[in-house]
Amino acid sequence: MQFVDECRIYIQGGAGGNGCQSFRREKYIEFGGPDGGDGGRGGHVFAEATDAINTLIDYRYRQHIKARRGQNGMGQNRTGANGDDVVIKVPVGTQILDEDGEVLLADLTEKGQRVMLLEGGHGGIGNAHFKSSTNRAPRRTIPGGPAQEMRVTLRLKLLADVGLVGLPNAGKSTFLAAVSNARPKIADYPFSTLVPQLGVVTVDTRAFVVADIPGLIEGAHEGVGLGDRFLGHVERCRALLHLVDGTQEDIAGAYRTVRSEIEMYGEGLEDKPEVLALTKIDALEADERKARLQDLKAASGGEPLMISAVSGEGMETVLRRLAELAVPENEEQDTGGYFPGDVE
């Protein structure tokens, strides 16, 4: 399935049905009088979050969504039927913004959460309402309310507890495959990950969701490489796991490049708790490990961990560290409705 995380659609509420002008014409009733019914209201447009889908691909090809108009009123004081409402089903974590993608209209972060985007037009008034002692045969009616319309931007930001960041080929996909049942593409060339991947990780008695996004390179905030558009999927994460490839020469430069892109992106990512880890240590000799670790310490000013997703060395330590940040002990477990392999 193709992963689509942003699209623009046109939505329209239903117009209200018109009021009816009608008069009774019945045998043996000399003075019939007005009996025009009211029109029905137009259909509303709702958006609802569901965990049954995890991409916006449906709205890449269905870009015009309209609710039905209300039925016109009829004689014999019959009210027209209301127009059918339309419910736009979107993945949990979808934001709804204005046409330019600048003003946030709704943020659907929970399963079943529903918001009204457009209200249907009110039903018109039939001439039976205007009968009075001085106006026994009114010919006045009120038409139904007009249909509202707008263009909105749907933007999906996946719900995950931990986000993986790093340069291309830093070992993010290998890490995700080693700790969960997710099966991301793994290859020995850059940008093997083209769309975000999710996996559920269980350590001790706690479970949390990890999101892997395409690698960042210098200038990503300006659109270089795949850009930083996928960083939006880790905005909601509670912690970041920053992976640095231990087999490369410039360890400090690799760390600073990714941190710089995160800071340029903003949106609070730079302030999230970060676990830093040196990867692929199974390919390093003891003295090389020590030297690379010292370089990373000096660049980050912290205490990085050393891990190998291939041999499993250091994996339990980093998972427990992430679990402490992502799932506090007194909090109820919730994987957000996602399961390994949900996003392909």
Secondary structure, DSSP 8 states (H G I E B T S, - for coil): -----EEEEEEE----------B---TT-S---B----------EEEEEESS----THHHH--EEE-------BTTTB-------EEEEEETTEEEE-TTS-SEEEEE-STT-EEEEE------B-GGGG--SS-SS----B------EEEEEEEE----SEEEE-STTSSHHHHHHHHSS------SSS----S-EEEEEEETTEEEEEEE-----TTGGGT-TTTTGGGGGGTT-SEEEEEEETTSS-HHHHHHHHHHHHHHH-TTGGGS-EEEEEE-GGGS-HHHHHHHHHHHHHHHSS--EE--TTT-TTHHHHHHHHHHHHS-TTS----TT--TTS--
